[in-house]
Amino acid sequence: MSAEKGKEKAAYSPPLFPGYPERPEERKWPPPTPLPLVPTEDINRVLKQILDRLDAIEKRLENIEKMLAGRQPIP
């Protein structure tokens, strides 16, 4: 009997790295939700507003840079 156990142990070798547990096939992801239908004019208007705001931020940053460049460094 011990000879049979020795053969069984020799025939079976555990994997070097444990594998990932298999996921059950029952788990299904829900279907993706479609994007809302938005008219092209609305999208263009929103993008224009974003660009206008970014331009205003850029101008304020330029003013701050000019103000800081004019200051004397603290010794």
C-alpha positions in Angstrom: 0.0 0.0 0.0 2.8 2.4 0.7 4.2 1.7 -2.8 0.9 2.9 -4.3 0.9 6.1 -2.2 4.5 6.8 -3.3 3.5 6.4 -7.0 0.4 8.7 -6.5 2.5 11.4 -4.9 5.1 11.1 -7.6 2.5 11.4 -10.4 0.9 14.4 -8.8 2.9 17.6 -8.4 1.2 20.8 -7.2 1.5 23.8 -9.5 4.4 26.2 -8.7 2.0 29.2 -8.5 -1.6 29.0 -7.3 -4.0 29.8 -10.1 -6.8 32.3 -9.9 -10.0 30.7 -8.7 -12.4 30.2 -11.6 -15.3 32.6 -11.7 -18.8 31.1 -12.0 -20.3 31.6 -15.4 -23.5 32.7 -13.8 -22.1 36.1 -13.1 -22.9 38.3 -16.1 -22.2 42.0 -16.5 -25.2 44.2 -17.2 -25.4 45.5 -20.7 -23.9 49.0 -21.2 -26.3 51.8 -21.0 -26.6 53.8 -24.2 -25.4 57.4 -24.3 -28.2 60.0 -24.1 -29.2 61.5 -27.3 -28.0 65.1 -27.2 -28.4 67.4 -30.2 -25.1 68.5 -31.8 -26.0 72.2 -31.2 -26.0 71.6 -27.5 -22.7 69.8 -27.5 -21.1 72.6 -29.6 -22.6 75.2 -27.2 -21.2 73.5 -24.1 -17.8 73.1 -25.7 -17.7 76.8 -26.6 -18.6 77.7 -23.0 -15.7 75.4 -21.7 -13.3 77.0 -24.1 -14.4 80.5 -23.1 -13.8 79.6 -19.4 -10.4 78.2 -20.1 -9.4 81.4 -22.0 -10.5 83.5 -19.0 -8.5 81.3 -16.6 -5.4 81.5 -18.9 -5.7 85.4 -18.9 -5.9 85.5 -15.1 -2.9 83.2 -14.8 -0.9 85.4 -17.2 -1.8 88.4 -15.0 -0.6 86.6 -11.9 2.7 85.6 -13.6 3.3 89.2 -14.6 2.6 90.4 -11.1 4.9 87.9 -9.5 7.7 88.6 -12.1 7.6 92.3 -11.1 8.1 91.6 -7.4 11.6 91.6 -5.8 12.8 88.3 -4.5 12.9 87.9 -0.7 16.5 87.6 0.4 
